[in-house]
C-alpha cells in the first residue's frame, strides 16, 4: 500500500542513516492524514505516526563526503541526516535558528538547498 502512495507522490520516504524505521516526508500534516486514511480504507492497514522534532530540511548537494567531513569536524550540531530516494544527503533541523546557523557555518561548503531536482531533470537543464 505504501509503495503505491509513494509512487503517486502523496508523500516521500526517507532512509534514516542511523538504520531506524523509514521516515515519511510531507509538506504538511494534511498529506499524512490523507496517506493514513487511504492506507486504512484501501489496504486495511492501521497506521501510527510519531512526529519528529525537526521542522526544516535542506539537501546537501556537495554530497556525503562533505557532510561526513563537516559532521566529524563537529560543525553541525543537533542535525539529523537522511538519504533521499536518489541517495543524496538531506539534513533536518529542529528550528529556523539551527538552520540559519548551519547555513552561516557550512552552507556554502555543503551547497545547502531547500529542494533538489530529480537527476534526470537536472541533466535536462544542463543540456539547455
C-alpha positions in Angstrom: 0.0 0.0 0.0 2.7 2.5 1.0 4.6 1.8 -2.2 1.6 2.8 -4.3 1.2 6.0 -2.4 4.9 6.8 -2.7 4.7 6.2 -6.4 1.8 8.6 -6.6 3.8 11.2 -4.8 1.5 11.5 -1.8 4.5 11.6 0.5 8.2 10.8 0.2 10.1 8.2 2.1 13.5 8.9 3.5 16.0 6.5 4.7 17.3 7.1 8.2 21.1 6.9 8.0 21.0 5.5 11.6 19.3 2.4 10.4 16.0 3.2 12.1 12.4 3.0 10.8 11.5 4.6 7.5 10.6 8.3 7.7 7.8 9.8 5.6 8.3 13.3 4.5 5.3 15.6 3.7 4.7 19.3 3.1 2.2 19.4 5.9 0.1 17.2 8.3 -2.8 17.0 5.9 -0.7 14.9 3.5 0.0 12.5 6.3 -3.7 12.3 7.2 -4.6 11.5 3.6 -2.0 8.7 3.5 -3.2 7.3 6.8 -6.8 7.4 5.6 -6.0 5.7 2.3 -3.9 3.0 3.9 -6.8 2.3 6.3 -9.6 2.3 3.8 -7.9 0.8 0.7 -5.4 -1.6 2.3 -6.9 -2.2 5.8 -3.7 -1.1 7.4 -3.5 0.5 10.8 -1.1 3.5 10.8 0.7 5.1 13.7 2.7 8.2 13.2 5.3 9.7 15.5 6.1 13.3 14.8 9.8 14.2 14.7 11.0 17.4 16.3 12.7 18.6 13.0 10.8 21.2 11.0 13.3 22.3 8.4 15.1 20.3 5.7 17.9 21.1 3.3 19.6 19.0 0.7 23.4 18.9 0.9 24.3 19.0 -2.8 28.0 18.7 -2.1 27.4 15.0 -1.3 28.1 12.6 1.5 31.8 13.0 1.7 31.5 16.7 2.6 28.6 16.0 5.0 30.6 13.4 6.8 33.6 15.7 7.0 31.5 18.5 8.5 29.9 16.2 11.0 33.3 14.8 12.0 34.6 18.4 12.5 31.5 18.9 14.7 30.4 22.0 12.7 26.8 20.7 12.6 25.1 20.0 15.9 21.6 18.8 16.5 21.1 17.8 12.9 19.5 14.6 11.7 20.9 13.1 8.4 18.7 11.3 6.0 19.1 9.9 2.5 16.6 10.8 -0.3 15.4 8.3 -2.9 18.4 9.2 -5.1 21.0 8.6 -2.3 21.6 12.3 -1.7 22.1 13.6 1.9 19.2 15.5 3.4 19.7 17.4 6.7 16.9 18.0 9.1 16.9 20.9 11.6 14.8 21.5 14.7 14.3 25.2 14.1 14.9 28.1 11.8 17.7 29.2 14.2 19.6 25.9 13.8 19.1 26.0 10.0 20.3 29.7 9.9 23.3 28.8 12.0 24.2 25.8 9.7 23.8 28.0 6.6 26.2 30.6 8.1 28.7 28.0 9.2 28.8 25.5 6.4 26.0 26.4 3.9 28.3 27.2 1.0 30.6 24.3 1.7 27.7 21.8 1.7 25.7 23.6 -1.0 22.6 23.5 1.1 19.4 23.8 -0.9 15.7 23.9 0.1 14.9 21.4 -2.6 16.6 19.1 -5.1 15.6 18.1 -8.6 15.4 14.6 -9.8 18.7 13.6 -11.5 17.0 13.3 -14.9 15.6 16.9 -14.6 19.0 18.2 -13.6 20.6 16.6 -16.6 18.0 18.1 -19.0 18.5 21.6 -17.5 22.3 21.3 -18.0 21.8 20.4 -21.7 19.7 23.5 -22.4 
